[in-house]
Structure formats: structure tokens, C-alpha cells
């Protein structure tokens, strides 16, 4: 009896390069504030693109959802 091949697992999703970077919010109620990008939702079918940011000085674990065009990546 020939050995059967195990099906290949799906490759993990490609991580967005903005995750983990320091960012500054350009527009909206958090304009001018800085924080760390925690997650990114881009090119989804039913939802607009958003970047989840943990703002410096805010309560730990609180995230704000900002459109990518309103975020500047800091060096």
C-alpha cells in the first residue's frame, strides 16, 4: 500500500508591515497623538481599511481604529 501524503497546511497570512511600528495620527479626534500600531485590517471585502493603534498615555489595551490614510509611520 502506497503512503498517502498529508495535505499541506495553509500558509499563514502575510503580516502587515505597519504592525509594531510607531505611528502618529494625522486627522480625527486623536490628531497629533502617537502610539503603536497593533493590528491592521486591509483589503477586506465588507469592511473599510483600518489600523488599530494603542495610543500613548491611554488606558492599557484600549485601541483606536483609524483609516490608513490618516496615519503617519514614524522612523
N, C-alpha and C positions, 0 to 999 in steps of 0.2 A: 504494500500500500504506500503510495507516494505521500510525502509530508505536505500538509496544507500550509499555505502562507498565512500568517497572521495579518489582518488588514492594517494598513498604515493609519496611525492616529492623525487627526487633523493638525496642521501646523498652527502654532499659537498665533494670535492676531499680532500684527505689527504694532509695536508701541509707538505712540505719537512722540516726536522729538521734543515737544514742549513740556512734557511731563517731567516734574522735578526741577524745572528751571525757575529762576526768579523772574517775576513779571511786574509790570506797572499797568494799572487800569487807566485808560485814556478818557473814557466818557462814561456817563451814568452817575448814579448816586455814590459810587465808590471811586470816582475820578481822583487821580493823584495818589491813591494808596498803592502800596506794594505788597507782594505776597509770593507764595509758591504755587505753581500750577500742580494740582493733584491728579486731575483726570482730564481727558479731552474726548468729546463726542463729536466726530466729524463724519460727513458723508453718510449719514443715516437716512433711511428712506422717509420716515414720517416725522422727524424732528429737526429743528434747525441746529446748525453747528453751535456748540457751546464749549467753553473752557471752564472747568471747576477750579476756583482759586481759594486757597486758605490765606486770608488777609492777615498781615502782621498786626498784633495787638488785639485781635478779635478773640472771642471765646475759642478755646482749642476744639478742633473738629468742626467748626462752623465753616461752611463753604459758600461762596457766591458763584453764580453762574453768569458768565459774561460772554458775549459774542466774540469770536476770534479777532475780528477787525478792530475791536475796542481794547486790545491787549498789546502791550509792547514788551518784547523779551529783553531783559537786561543782560549786560555782559557778565 
